[in-house]
């Protein structure tokens, strides 16, 4: 039987969803996030969907928005691991007050919890610029 492009795209999306959620929940654990914070970072899915994803990530079919959010969070996590090779410091950075103009004394997590995907992008961009010596 021949697999259609639509079927192949659905299978790829399911694999990305499962892997992305597993990585997200590992990061959330490292960052000591609460369920409500995780829900916001994922784009505010229903609580039922969120807890189903948490219980069985391999069954999830995430939207493009949620996959994009997870992608930014993975990039943020990776940048922090590179910038701050001490894992404890890297994981704590996200919740510490930051005097950079972008954060105005709030933490990066506070900025990301606005609910806007653009804020995830901005934090990722800030860390990438810091890594490259531009910030």
C-alpha positions as a printed NumPy array, in Angstrom:
array([[ 0.   ,  0.   ,  0.   ],
       [ 1.271,  3.439, -0.911],
       [ 1.509,  6.116,  1.8  ],
       [ 0.152,  9.515,  0.778],
       [ 1.922, 12.788,  1.488],
       [-0.854, 13.649,  3.963],
       [-0.363, 10.385,  5.851],
       [ 3.39 , 10.891,  5.903],
       [ 2.975, 14.463,  7.199],
       [ 0.628, 13.227,  9.94 ],
       [ 3.122, 10.553, 11.001],
       [ 5.94 , 13.114, 11.087],
       [ 3.787, 15.505, 13.108],
       [ 2.998, 12.765, 15.612],
       [ 6.706, 11.911, 16.018],
       [ 7.603, 15.597, 16.473],
       [ 4.755, 16.023, 18.95 ],
       [ 5.829, 13.067, 21.056],
       [ 9.535, 13.941, 21.061],
       [ 8.821, 17.628, 21.605],
       [ 6.571, 17.012, 24.589],
       [ 9.007, 14.606, 26.2  ],
       [11.775, 17.195, 25.856],
       [ 9.476, 19.984, 27.08 ],
       [ 8.474, 18.097, 30.214],
       [12.128, 17.317, 30.97 ],
       [12.991, 21.014, 30.638],
       [ 9.977, 21.99 , 32.756],
       [11.213, 19.609, 35.447],
       [14.726, 21.091, 35.319],
       [13.305, 24.621, 35.508],
       [10.956, 23.595, 38.355],
       [ 7.877, 24.878, 36.549],
       [ 4.368, 24.549, 37.908],
       [ 1.553, 23.025, 35.852],
       [-0.026, 26.432, 35.152],
       [ 3.301, 27.783, 33.907],
       [ 3.75 , 24.767, 31.647],
       [ 0.243, 25.235, 30.254],
       [ 0.95 , 28.891, 29.464],
       [ 4.271, 28.107, 27.777],
       [ 2.548, 25.457, 25.647],
       [ 0.008, 28.024, 24.405],
       [-2.795, 27.438, 26.909],
       [-4.243, 24.122, 25.779],
       [-7.168, 22.819, 27.799],
       [-6.219, 21.332, 31.149],
       [-7.574, 17.975, 29.949],
       [-5.323, 18.035, 26.87 ],
       [-2.327, 19.141, 28.937],
       [-2.691, 16.335, 31.471],
       [-3.256, 13.802, 28.672],
       [-0.046, 15.015, 26.989],
       [ 1.815, 14.777, 30.258],
       [ 0.556, 11.247, 30.883],
       [ 0.998,  9.945, 27.34 ],
       [ 3.038, 12.283, 25.109],
       [ 3.253,  9.621, 22.415],
       [-0.484, 10.04 , 21.709],
       [-0.359, 13.816, 21.126],
       [-0.901, 15.632, 17.845],
       [ 0.257, 19.168, 18.572],
       [-0.666, 22.271, 16.619],
       [ 1.973, 24.191, 14.69 ],
       [ 1.78 , 26.92 , 17.34 ],
       [ 2.552, 24.488, 20.156],
       [ 5.386, 22.876, 18.194],
       [ 6.828, 26.339, 17.498],
       [ 6.657, 27.203, 21.203],
       [ 8.449, 23.983, 22.125],
       [11.095, 24.697, 19.491],
       [11.827, 28.104, 21.029],
       [11.981, 26.599, 24.515],
       [14.407, 23.907, 23.332],
       [16.605, 26.646, 21.841],
       [16.459, 28.655, 25.064],
       [17.414, 25.589, 27.088],
       [20.293, 24.741, 24.739],
       [21.623, 28.304, 24.76 ],
       [21.59 , 28.385, 28.548],
       [23.486, 25.092, 28.712],
       [26.14 , 26.57 , 26.414],
       [26.334, 29.986, 28.13 ],
       [26.274, 28.571, 31.663],
       [27.947, 25.151, 31.606],
       [27.02 , 24.623, 35.267],
       [23.627, 22.922, 34.904],
       [22.271, 24.295, 38.181],
       [23.121, 27.875, 37.171],
       [21.719, 27.388, 33.673],
       [18.422, 26.059, 35.025],
       [18.153, 28.766, 37.694],
       [18.847, 31.657, 35.265],
       [15.374, 31.461, 33.77 ],
       [13.715, 32.433, 37.085],
       [16.178, 35.063, 38.328],
       [15.53 , 38.807, 38.004],
       [17.399, 40.203, 35.019],
       [18.483, 43.832, 34.579],
       [18.893, 43.601, 30.816],
       [16.571, 46.172, 29.161],
       [14.58 , 43.346, 27.576],
       [13.51 , 42.097, 31.   ],
       [13.291, 45.311, 33.028],
       [14.224, 43.61 , 36.285],
       [11.874, 40.669, 35.76 ],
       [12.984, 37.146, 34.985],
       [13.047, 35.631, 31.524],
       [10.329, 33.264, 32.741],
       [ 8.132, 36.235, 33.656],
       [ 8.562, 37.551, 30.111],
       [ 7.807, 34.157, 28.579],
       [ 4.696, 33.693, 30.72 ],
       [ 2.953, 36.589, 28.964],
       [ 1.449, 33.879, 26.782],
       [ 2.707, 35.395, 23.53 ],
       [ 4.835, 33.214, 21.294],
       [ 6.739, 36.392, 20.352],
       [ 8.105, 36.605, 23.908],
       [ 9.576, 33.111, 23.586],
       [11.166, 34.222, 20.32 ],
       [12.609, 37.386, 21.929],
       [14.165, 35.459, 24.84 ],
       [15.628, 32.939, 22.412],
       [16.98 , 35.744, 20.24 ],
       [18.495, 37.485, 23.281],
       [20.31 , 34.301, 24.343],
       [21.503, 33.585, 20.812],
       [22.854, 37.159, 20.578],
       [24.549, 36.724, 23.964],
       [26.163, 33.514, 22.74 ],
       [27.392, 35.311, 19.636],
       [28.693, 38.293, 21.622],
       [26.067, 40.812, 20.46 ],
       [24.148, 41.414, 23.702]])
